[in-house]
């Protein structure tokens, strides 16, 4: 799960940053411990804020994983294409 968030509120006196998630994203944060926060890469400038599509997720670009998931035995074990 990766998100692009636009609004952050710096609270210098408390040493914290508050992130505004937008509707429907809060449930992704329950039960998670640590978060990785990084600057926005150039490739993420065009899409709107919110949850990034799976195409932009690291694992979806892994060619080994794609070939594994498309293997006939894996598809059969998962119950078929439908």
Buried (B, 14 or more C-beta within 10 A) or exposed (E): EBBBBEEEEEEEEEEEEEBEBBEEBEEEEEEEEEEEEEEEEEEEEEEEBBBBEEEBEEEEEEEEEEEEEEEEEEEEEEEEEE
